[in-house]
Amino acid sequence: MTSYRFAKMSGAGNDFIVIDNRGNTLPDINVQKIQKLCARRLSVGADGLLILSAAPDADFRMRYYNADGSEAAMCGNGGRCISRFAVLVGAGKEGQVLTFMALSGKYTAKVHGEQVKLSIIPPAGYRQDISLALSGGERQVDFIDTGVPHAVFFSDKVETEPVVKLGREVRQHPQFQPQGTNVNFCQVVDQHHLVVRTYERGVEDETLACGTGAAAAALLAAKRGLVQSPVKVKTHSQVELTMEFRLEGDGFADIFQQGEARLIYWGESSEEATAFLPANSK
């Protein structure tokens, strides 16, 4: 991977490497190069890689790769960050509605400084009270797809939940194969406030925030009658994301998420950014 300019961005603690590839100048990338680039302490380090490219039917196209090199259909925090990035590189204008394509569909966003309001596509695959046989005993979980799949546990003590251990087990559970699922732990504070922690598929660890996970938790809590729009979701980074939505029959309409999309720094990579052996090499 030769030299290229990038931005390091953070959305509520979810951090990304973001590259402008509208000129199709980015060298070929593969899973191993993405893994190396996202490796903390050895390279730039990030939860994932965002690539902005031209789109004939939108302002731009978003491609998102997890830190393990797998491509995901959508990322909520990534969607806000790449929208802010689009304004910074001239692919869109601040204060105007931007449209972009992701693998999961078409999205809109409006950027005001570091705050971005992002549309969320109507969710699919809703299931409630799924019984899971787990190593620690049986537990109930809800499921919804908000662009990517999410299982949500409702808990009275989310801070004491074994997020990594249980998240890893549920992520691979036969109930959610073959694609697996992200795993969220949600505590209802009151009708307008939630606390959410997330184990992210593709990162294979707890992250400081997950935008589509915050959306999933808020919508599933609303399905249960536990919250009403707007809902402020406190992430593990302590940064809040605001969910707005409207219940419509058995589903939802006008779903939006607002939160930060901060530019941390501009950088330029070198070939040495990926010129090291993988951690498991001998």
C-alpha positions as CSV (number, residue, x, y, z in Angstrom):
1,M,0.0,0.0,0.0
2,T,1.7,3.1,-1.2
3,S,1.5,6.6,0.3
4,Y,-1.9,8.3,0.6
5,R,-3.6,11.0,2.6
6,F,-6.1,10.1,5.2
7,A,-8.1,11.5,8.1
8,K,-8.4,9.9,11.6
9,M,-11.9,10.5,12.9
10,S,-13.9,9.5,15.9
11,G,-17.7,9.1,16.3
12,A,-18.5,8.8,20.0
13,G,-15.3,6.8,20.5
14,N,-15.6,4.5,17.5
15,D,-12.4,5.5,15.6
16,F,-11.8,5.3,11.8
17,I,-9.2,5.8,9.1
18,V,-11.0,7.7,6.3
19,I,-9.7,8.0,2.7
20,D,-11.0,10.0,-0.2
21,N,-10.9,7.7,-3.3
22,R,-13.1,9.7,-5.7
23,G,-10.1,9.8,-8.1
24,N,-9.7,6.0,-7.9
25,T,-6.1,6.4,-6.9
26,L,-6.2,4.1,-3.9
27,P,-4.0,1.0,-4.5
28,D,-5.6,-2.4,-4.2
29,I,-6.4,-3.3,-0.7
30,N,-6.9,-6.7,0.8
31,V,-7.9,-8.2,4.2
32,Q,-4.4,-8.5,5.5
33,K,-3.5,-4.9,4.6
34,I,-6.7,-3.6,6.3
35,Q,-5.9,-5.7,9.4
36,K,-2.4,-4.3,9.5
37,L,-3.5,-0.7,9.0
38,C,-6.0,-1.0,11.8
39,A,-3.5,-2.6,14.2
40,R,-3.1,-0.5,17.2
41,R,0.5,0.4,18.3
42,L,1.9,-1.2,15.1
43,S,0.2,1.1,12.6
44,V,-2.4,3.9,12.4
45,G,-4.8,1.8,14.5
46,A,-8.6,2.0,14.2
47,D,-11.9,0.1,14.7
48,G,-12.3,0.2,10.9
49,L,-11.5,1.8,7.5
50,L,-13.9,4.1,5.6
51,I,-13.5,4.7,1.9
52,L,-15.3,7.6,0.1
53,S,-15.8,7.2,-3.6
54,A,-17.9,8.7,-6.4
55,A,-21.5,7.5,-6.9
56,P,-23.7,8.3,-9.9
57,D,-26.9,8.4,-7.9
58,A,-25.7,10.1,-4.7
59,D,-23.2,12.6,-3.4
60,F,-20.8,9.8,-2.6
61,R,-20.4,6.1,-1.8
62,M,-19.3,4.6,1.5
63,R,-17.4,1.4,1.9
64,Y,-16.7,0.2,5.4
65,Y,-14.2,-2.4,6.5
66,N,-13.9,-3.7,10.0
67,A,-10.6,-4.0,11.7
68,D,-10.5,-7.7,10.9
69,G,-10.7,-6.8,7.2
70,S,-14.3,-7.9,6.7
71,E,-16.6,-5.6,4.8
72,A,-19.8,-4.5,6.7
73,A,-23.0,-3.3,5.1
74,M,-23.3,-0.3,7.3
75,C,-21.8,1.5,10.3
76,G,-23.7,4.3,12.1
77,N,-20.8,6.1,13.6
78,G,-18.9,5.6,10.4
79,G,-21.8,7.0,8.4
80,R,-21.7,10.2,10.5
81,C,-17.9,10.4,10.2
82,I,-17.7,9.9,6.5
83,S,-20.5,12.5,6.0
84,R,-18.4,15.1,8.0
85,F,-15.4,14.0,5.9
86,A,-17.3,14.5,2.7
87,V,-17.9,18.2,3.7
88,L,-14.2,18.6,4.6
89,V,-13.0,17.3,1.2
90,G,-15.6,19.1,-0.8
91,A,-17.9,16.2,-1.7
92,G,-20.8,17.9,0.1
93,K,-21.8,21.2,1.8
94,E,-22.4,21.8,5.4
95,G,-26.0,22.4,6.4
96,Q,-27.3,20.7,3.2
97,V,-28.8,17.3,3.0
98,L,-26.2,14.8,1.7
99,T,-27.0,11.4,0.2
100,F,-24.7,8.5,0.1
101,M,-24.8,4.8,-0.8
102,A,-23.7,2.0,1.5
103,L,-24.1,-1.8,1.0
104,S,-27.3,-1.7,3.1
105,G,-29.0,1.1,1.1
106,K,-29.2,4.8,0.6
107,Y,-28.8,7.2,3.5
108,T,-29.1,11.0,4.1
109,A,-27.0,13.1,6.5
110,K,-26.9,16.8,7.5
111,V,-23.6,18.2,8.9
112,H,-23.4,21.1,11.4
113,G,-19.8,21.4,12.5
114,E,-18.9,18.2,14.3
115,Q,-22.5,17.3,14.8
116,V,-24.1,15.0,12.2
117,K,-27.7,13.9,11.9
118,L,-27.9,10.6,10.0
119,S,-30.9,8.7,8.6
120,I,-31.3,5.1,9.6
121,I,-33.0,2.8,7.1
122,P,-36.2,1.0,8.3
123,P,-35.1,-2.0,10.4
124,A,-35.8,-5.6,9.5
125,G,-35.8,-9.1,11.0
126,Y,-37.4,-8.1,14.3
127,R,-37.6,-10.9,16.8
128,Q,-38.4,-10.7,20.5
129,D,-37.6,-13.0,23.5
130,I,-35.3,-15.4,21.7
131,S,-34.2,-18.1,24.2
132,L,-30.4,-18.7,24.0
133,A,-28.7,-21.7,25.8
134,L,-25.4,-20.2,26.9
135,S,-22.5,-21.4,29.1
136,G,-23.8,-19.4,32.0
137,G,-27.4,-20.5,31.6
138,E,-30.4,-19.5,29.5
139,R,-31.1,-15.9,28.7
140,Q,-33.6,-14.0,26.6
141,V,-32.5,-11.6,23.8
142,D,-34.2,-9.5,21.2
143,F,-33.0,-9.1,17.6
144,I,-33.2,-6.5,14.9
145,D,-31.2,-5.5,11.8
146,T,-30.5,-1.8,11.5
147,G,-28.3,-2.1,8.5
148,V,-26.3,-4.8,10.2
149,P,-27.6,-7.5,12.7
150,H,-27.9,-6.7,16.4
151,A,-28.9,-8.9,19.4
152,V,-29.9,-6.9,22.4
153,F,-30.0,-8.0,26.1
154,F,-31.9,-5.8,28.5
155,S,-30.2,-5.6,31.8
156,D,-30.6,-3.8,35.1
157,K,-26.8,-3.6,35.7
158,V,-25.2,-3.1,32.3
159,E,-21.9,-2.1,33.8
160,T,-21.4,-5.5,35.4
161,E,-22.3,-7.5,32.3
162,P,-19.4,-9.7,30.9
163,V,-19.6,-7.9,27.6
164,V,-16.6,-9.5,25.9
165,K,-17.1,-13.1,27.2
166,L,-20.9,-13.2,26.6
167,G,-20.7,-11.1,23.4
168,R,-18.2,-13.5,21.9
169,E,-20.4,-16.4,22.7
170,V,-23.6,-14.9,21.3
171,R,-21.9,-13.5,18.3
172,Q,-21.1,-17.1,17.2
173,H,-24.3,-18.6,18.4
174,P,-26.0,-21.0,16.0
175,Q,-29.2,-18.9,16.3
176,F,-27.5,-16.1,14.4
177,Q,-25.5,-18.0,11.8
178,P,-24.2,-17.8,9.1
179,Q,-23.5,-14.1,9.4
180,G,-23.3,-13.8,13.1
181,T,-24.4,-10.8,15.0
182,N,-23.3,-7.7,17.0
183,V,-24.3,-8.0,20.7
184,N,-25.6,-5.2,22.8
185,F,-26.3,-4.8,26.5
186,C,-29.0,-2.1,27.2
187,Q,-30.1,-0.6,30.5
188,V,-33.2,1.6,30.6
189,V,-32.7,4.7,32.8
190,D,-36.0,6.3,32.0
191,Q,-38.4,6.9,29.0
192,H,-35.8,9.1,27.2
193,H,-32.4,7.7,28.4
194,L,-30.6,4.4,27.8
195,V,-27.1,3.1,28.6
196,V,-25.7,0.7,26.0
197,R,-22.5,-1.4,25.7
198,T,-21.6,-3.3,22.5
199,Y,-19.5,-6.2,21.4
200,E,-18.9,-5.6,17.7
201,R,-18.7,-8.3,15.1
202,G,-15.6,-7.7,12.9
203,V,-13.7,-5.8,15.7
204,E,-14.3,-8.9,17.9
205,D,-14.2,-6.9,21.1
206,E,-16.2,-4.3,23.0
207,T,-16.0,-0.9,21.4
208,L,-16.5,2.5,23.0
209,A,-19.6,3.0,20.8
210,C,-21.7,1.5,18.1
211,G,-24.1,3.7,16.1
212,T,-26.2,0.9,14.6
213,G,-26.2,-0.8,18.0
214,A,-27.5,2.4,19.7
215,A,-30.2,2.5,17.1
216,A,-31.1,-1.2,17.6
217,A,-31.3,-0.8,21.4
218,A,-33.5,2.3,21.2
219,L,-35.9,0.8,18.7
220,L,-36.2,-2.5,20.5
221,A,-36.8,-0.7,23.8
222,A,-39.5,1.4,22.1
223,K,-41.1,-1.9,20.8
224,R,-41.3,-3.0,24.4
225,G,-42.9,0.3,25.4
226,L,-39.9,1.2,27.6
227,V,-38.9,4.5,25.8
228,Q,-40.3,7.2,23.7
229,S,-38.6,9.4,21.1
230,P,-36.3,11.2,21.4
231,V,-34.0,8.8,23.2
232,K,-30.5,9.7,24.4
233,V,-28.2,6.7,24.4
234,K,-25.1,6.8,26.6
235,T,-22.3,4.8,25.0
236,H,-19.3,3.2,26.8
237,S,-17.3,6.3,26.0
238,Q,-19.9,8.3,27.9
239,V,-20.7,10.2,24.7
240,E,-24.4,10.4,24.0
241,L,-26.1,9.6,20.7
242,T,-29.7,10.9,20.2
243,M,-32.2,8.7,18.4
244,E,-35.4,10.1,16.9
245,F,-38.1,7.9,15.4
246,R,-41.8,7.5,14.9
247,L,-43.8,4.3,15.5
248,E,-45.8,3.4,12.5
249,G,-48.0,0.3,12.7
250,D,-45.7,-2.7,13.5
251,G,-42.6,-0.8,12.4
252,F,-40.8,2.6,12.4
253,A,-40.5,5.6,10.2
254,D,-38.4,8.8,10.2
255,I,-35.5,7.3,12.0
256,F,-32.5,9.5,12.7
257,Q,-29.4,9.5,14.8
258,Q,-27.5,12.6,15.8
259,G,-24.1,12.6,17.4
260,E,-20.5,13.8,17.1
261,A,-18.1,13.1,14.2
262,R,-14.8,14.6,15.2
263,L,-11.7,15.1,13.0
264,I,-8.8,14.0,15.1
265,Y,-6.0,14.6,12.6
266,W,-4.9,14.5,9.0
267,G,-2.1,12.1,8.1
268,E,-0.1,10.6,5.3
269,S,0.7,6.9,5.3
270,S,4.0,5.3,4.2
271,E,4.6,1.8,2.9
272,E,6.0,1.1,6.4
273,A,2.5,1.4,7.8
274,T,1.8,-2.2,6.7
275,A,5.4,-3.5,6.4
276,F,5.4,-5.8,9.4
277,L,4.5,-9.4,10.1
278,P,1.1,-10.3,11.5
279,A,1.1,-10.7,15.3
280,N,0.7,-14.5,15.0
281,S,3.6,-15.0,12.6
282,K,6.7,-16.8,13.7
